[in-house]
Amino acid sequence: MKLENFRGELLENEPLSDHTSFRIGGRADVLAYPVDRQDLLVLLKEVKARRLSFMVIGGGTNLLVRDKGYRGVMISLKRMDAVSVVREYRSLGGSFAVVSADAGAPLARLMNFAVERGLTGLEFAAGIPGSLGGAVCMNAGTSLGDIGGVIDTVTLIDPSGELLSRPRDEMGFGYRTANVAAGEVVLDCTVILRHDDTGKVKKRVSDLMTQRKQHQPWGMPSAGSVFKNPMDEAAGRFIESAGLKGKTVGKAQVSEKHANFIVNLGGATAADVLALMEIIQAKVLAMHNVRLEPEIKIVGEE
């Protein structure tokens, strides 16, 4: 595939197992890495002119690609990762900073940027993988907070190639959802964070990271939480009470540390994961009359 005026990198017939946190997935027809906003606009225009399917994968987390891969263009925004303070101000609540970040910036990098400057508001993101764009699309968060709680504005590209600026109150943030329509691409965001004591912010992040490493399968390939929490209850508790911790299909396993994680023991296929997800859903429904809804995105050809 050749594109005029595109300055980024195009990888053809690329195995997506090399580009997802699950280390699972067939090949994409094309994996594209635009280098900046203009490059992304050039790519999207060409993709649409050729009537090719496309999707943005961000950091490749929260994603399961089926074994036969993806027919079309996968777009990674990893090289669009700038983070900067654009404005500071004072109000009744204290001293604040408005931070701008590209969609491809890892959420961890944005959080660390804030921590080093004594900015509070993103500590909840300690240990959450993935990029800011993906975090916005699914309103990533924990019981301590979510990305929607700190967003000021989101810049998107609509299906016609026009730029949109959407303030937080128009983003429709909810539990693992946001107002990002099909065909729209998150380009960048601004977040509002409050100045705090740097040492205290670092301590909160350190404590949260310690907790995550104790209770989650840190360092093992996974896509994070597999199922959404139903009815304000933890999905992992339903799965654990169904006796499924450690359950395996092929090389996919329900984590022995956290039942709402499925881990790749080495060489797992998407078919292994999907079969294990079906077993979990069926058993939890039978035992608790609760239908678990996937939180991870499942894409590609079966």
Phi and psi in degrees as a GROMACS rama.xvg file:
@    title "Ramachandran Plot"
@    xaxis  label "Phi"
@    yaxis  label "Psi"
@TYPE xy
-119.956  136.04  LYS-2
-128.111  124.523  LEU-3
-73.073  142.042  GLU-4
71.7262  2.76404  ASN-5
-90.1765  123.51  PHE-6
-99.5602  -7.43622  ARG-7
-82.4715  -162.302  GLY-8
-109.158  139.674  GLU-9
-120.493  123.826  LEU-10
-112.678  123.329  LEU-11
-98.4966  146.017  GLU-12
52.0805  46.3444  ASN-13
-91.1363  127.291  GLU-14
-67.8571  121.227  PRO-15
-77.5967  -11.4661  LEU-16
-62.0443  -21.8088  SER-17
-82.7267  -6.6171  ASP-18
-129.738  13.4193  HIS-19
-124.442  151.118  THR-20
-68.0854  -21.2603  SER-21
-76.3256  -19.3445  PHE-22
57.7055  39.8108  ARG-23
-135.881  145.84  ILE-24
139.59  142.926  GLY-25
-73.7321  -165.157  GLY-26
-90.9817  145.063  ARG-27
-93.79  143.003  ALA-28
-53.9515  -45.948  ASP-29
-144.399  136.36  VAL-30
-115.86  121.074  LEU-31
-114.342  140.879  ALA-32
-122.473  87.8303  TYR-33
-67.6075  151.994  PRO-34
-98.1389  -18.7266  VAL-35
-161.723  -177.017  ASP-36
-58.0417  -46.9682  ARG-37
-63.9589  -38.7884  GLN-38
-63.7331  -40.642  ASP-39
-64.4006  -41.6718  LEU-40
-62.7984  -40.7126  LEU-41
-61.1769  -45.6895  VAL-42
-62.3104  -47.8837  LEU-43
-63.4052  -39.2959  LEU-44
-61.7315  -43.8263  LYS-45
-69.3294  -41.2591  GLU-46
-60.6331  -42.9506  VAL-47
-70.7151  -36.451  LYS-48
-62.8461  -33.3272  ALA-49
-89.3623  -1.03634  ARG-50
57.6906  42.9345  ARG-51
-93.5379  145.946  LEU-52
-70.728  148.015  SER-53
-149.696  157.337  PHE-54
-154.465  151.964  MET-55
-96.5281  130.62  VAL-56
-107.546  -5.12316  ILE-57
56.2481  -125.025  GLY-58
-88.2463  1.45061  GLY-59
75.2688  19.4239  GLY-60
-98.7783  169.106  THR-61
54.7533  32.0335  ASN-62
-140.899  132.535  LEU-63
-120.682  117.275  LEU-64
-98.2277  126.716  VAL-65
-63.0756  163.579  ARG-66
-68.7888  -23.4911  ASP-67
-88.9828  3.9333  LYS-68
82.0457  -161.996  GLY-69
-125.934  123.891  TYR-70
-90.8504  99.6266  ARG-71
148.061  -154.381  GLY-72
-113.217  116.595  VAL-73
-87.2141  133.591  MET-74
-116.392  119.444  ILE-75
-102.038  130.691  SER-76
-99.7053  20.0804  LEU-77
-56.1358  -29.5138  LYS-78
-87.996  -0.758195  ARG-79
-108.341  85.4274  MET-80
-136.88  26.0743  ASP-81
-68.035  143.691  ALA-82
-136.506  132.471  VAL-83
-156.815  156.848  SER-84
-86.6967  123.729  VAL-85
-102.896  -19.2139  VAL-86
-165.387  148.957  ARG-87
-131.343  149.079  GLU-88
-157.072  166.19  TYR-89
-117.894  146.701  ARG-90
-147.981  -172.045  SER-91
-60.79  -27.4973  LEU-92
-84.1587  -4.43912  GLY-93
129.889  -152.932  GLY-94
-106.83  131.305  SER-95
-126.077  158.091  PHE-96
-129.09  138.51  ALA-97
-99.0958  117.762  VAL-98
-109.791  129.975  VAL-99
-101.247  138.382  SER-100
-144.759  137.002  ALA-101
-68.8813  154.997  ASP-102
-61.2392  -28.7258  ALA-103
-81.9224  -4.97616  GLY-104
-67.1814  127.664  ALA-105
-57.8545  140.628  PRO-106
-58.794  -35.5201  LEU-107
-64.0412  -36.9508  ALA-108
-67.9179  -41.1133  ARG-109
-62.1134  -43.802  LEU-110
-62.7886  -44.5954  MET-111
-65.2773  -35.9429  ASN-112
-58.1304  -44.6193  PHE-113
-67.2002  -45.0466  ALA-114
-59.1484  -44.4833  VAL-115
-65.1109  -20.064  GLU-116
-104.113  8.83726  ARG-117
67.3136  35.3316  GLY-118
-103.866  126.425  LEU-119
-103.533  154.153  THR-120
133.705  -19.4183  GLY-121
-111.113  7.42787  LEU-122
-58.2106  -31.9629  GLU-123
-55.7455  -24.5387  PHE-124
-81.1738  -0.370005  ALA-125
-56.2961  118.559  ALA-126
88.0189  -6.54146  GLY-127
-79.3552  122.556  ILE-128
-80.6428  177.456  PRO-129
96.8701  178.063  GLY-130
-98.0778  165.238  SER-131
-63.3253  -41.3935  LEU-132
-57.9565  -46.2817  GLY-133
-64.5809  -37.6005  GLY-134
-63.3017  -37.1627  ALA-135
-67.5345  -46.1949  VAL-136
-60.0016  -33.4066  CYS-137
-110.65  8.3677  MET-138
46.8944  59.2449  ASN-139
-59.6873  145.13  ALA-140
178.606  -171.4  GLY-141
-137.439  -171.549  THR-142
-65.5954  -14.1662  SER-143
-91.124  -11.8565  LEU-144
158.412  174.132  GLY-145
-145.055  167.38  ASP-146
-64.0324  -32.127  ILE-147
-61.0791  -24.3529  GLY-148
-73.9412  -15.803  GLY-149
-118.126  -7.73179  VAL-150
-65.2578  139.748  ILE-151
-102.668  -60.1596  ASP-152
-139.385  155.931  THR-153
-125.834  130.313  VAL-154
-99.7821  128.985  THR-155
-127.754  160.334  LEU-156
-106.473  124.643  ILE-157
-85.6488  171.483  ASP-158
-58.6742  -20.729  PRO-159
-88.4224  -3.61247  SER-160
94.5552  4.11845  GLY-161
-83.7895  149.291  GLU-162
-88.8997  135.872  LEU-163
-122.683  141.154  LEU-164
-114.255  116.629  SER-165
-116.64  116.03  ARG-166
-70.2752  163.87  PRO-167
-54.6165  -41.3159  ARG-168
-70.4615  -7.23846  ASP-169
-105.121  1.7812  GLU-170
-86.071  -12.0571  MET-171
58.6539  39.0626  GLY-172
-65.2984  131.534  PHE-173
-143.395  -167.977  GLY-174
-65.9526  110.384  TYR-175
55.6486  36.3352  ARG-176
-150.77  155.754  THR-177
-156.62  163.069  ALA-178
-83.5312  75.3374  ASN-179
-125.54  107.461  VAL-180
-76.5287  161.855  ALA-181
-57.2032  132.914  ALA-182
90.3282  -13.5446  GLY-183
-84.9128  145.854  GLU-184
-124.644  125.69  VAL-185
-71.8372  129.036  VAL-186
-102.922  -49.559  LEU-187
-160.516  173.603  ASP-188
-145.991  159.242  CYS-189
-118.455  142.753  THR-190
-124.896  151.493  VAL-191
-110.321  121.413  ILE-192
-125.793  150.507  LEU-193
-102.235  140.558  ARG-194
-67.8258  138.824  HIS-195
-146.72  177.413  ASP-196
-68.0062  124.629  ASP-197
-58.6634  -42.1286  THR-198
-61.3449  -40.1666  GLY-199
-67.9868  -40.6422  LYS-200
-62.8738  -45.4004  VAL-201
-61.7278  -38.9907  LYS-202
-64.6766  -42.5629  LYS-203
-61.7611  -43.7984  ARG-204
-64.552  -43.8979  VAL-205
-60.4705  -42.6916  SER-206
-64.3718  -42.4442  ASP-207
-66.5369  -38.8118  LEU-208
-63.8562  -40.311  MET-209
-61.2414  -43.6157  THR-210
-62.6081  -43.5764  GLN-211
-61.4973  -44.3729  ARG-212
-66.5181  -27.7172  LYS-213
-75.9174  -31.5441  GLN-214
-113.555  -4.21908  HIS-215
-124.736  156.582  GLN-216
-75.8971  68.867  PRO-217
-62.4527  132.604  TRP-218
88.451  -5.81279  GLY-219
-100.518  140.438  MET-220
-61.0183  124.472  PRO-221
-156.392  176.545  SER-222
-113.742  21.5229  ALA-223
80.1436  -157.043  GLY-224
-61.7836  129.289  SER-225
-83.0043  -39.6692  VAL-226
-118.611  148.373  PHE-227
-68.9619  151.226  LYS-228
-76.273  120.145  ASN-229
-86.43  137.552  PRO-230
52.2072  40.9524  MET-231
61.9654  17.3775  ASP-232
-108.977  150.753  GLU-233
-74.5435  124.901  ALA-234
-57.8454  -36.9942  ALA-235
-60.001  -31.8466  GLY-236
-68.9632  -39.4  ARG-237
-64.0148  -43.1943  PHE-238
-66.046  -42.8556  ILE-239
-65.7463  -41.5908  GLU-240
-68.2407  -19.598  SER-241
-83.0399  3.6106  ALA-242
74.6064  28.2957  GLY-243
-102.524  -0.238215  LEU-244
-59.4476  129.184  LYS-245
86.583  -6.63122  GLY-246
-61.8809  135.824  LYS-247
-124.526  149.99  THR-248
-133.081  117.676  VAL-249
58.4931  -124.439  GLY-250
-105.116  15.6758  LYS-251
-102.258  137.103  ALA-252
-136.78  138.827  GLN-253
-68.1814  122.184  VAL-254
-55.1075  137.96  SER-255
-78.2093  -11.5817  GLU-256
-92.7835  -41.302  LYS-257
-143.42  115.715  HIS-258
-69.3763  -14.5388  ALA-259
-92.6286  14.362  ASN-260
-114.506  135.999  PHE-261
-108.718  130.653  ILE-262
-113.276  152.012  VAL-263
-93.1787  111.792  ASN-264
-76.1526  -7.71662  LEU-265
123.938  104.095  GLY-266
88.0442  13.9178  GLY-267
-65.9141  148.396  ALA-268
-106.115  164.456  THR-269
-62.8353  -35.3398  ALA-270
-61.5936  -38.0485  ALA-271
-60.2201  -48.029  ASP-272
-64.015  -45.2406  VAL-273
-64.4875  -38.43  LEU-274
-65.4054  -39.9352  ALA-275
-67.3929  -38.8652  LEU-276
-61.559  -40.0769  MET-277
-64.6164  -40.8521  GLU-278
-61.7217  -45.1697  ILE-279
-60.0978  -49.6614  ILE-280
-60.801  -43.4031  GLN-281
-65.5524  -43.4366  ALA-282
-71.6105  -39.9185  LYS-283
-66.1952  -38.3643  VAL-284
-63.6717  -43.5473  LEU-285
-66.3237  -39.6998  ALA-286
-84.8104  -35.692  MET-287
-120.888  -3.05811  HIS-288
55.8792  39.5543  ASN-289
-120.737  127.397  VAL-290
-94.5597  113.675  ARG-291
-82.8667  130.423  LEU-292
-104.754  130.295  GLU-293
-58.5268  138.763  PRO-294
-94.5949  -32.205  GLU-295
-73.7058  150.625  ILE-296
-89.8908  131.833  LYS-297
-113.75  120.53  ILE-298
-134.332  167.355  VAL-299
100.343  178.707  GLY-300
-87.8584  139.444  GLU-301
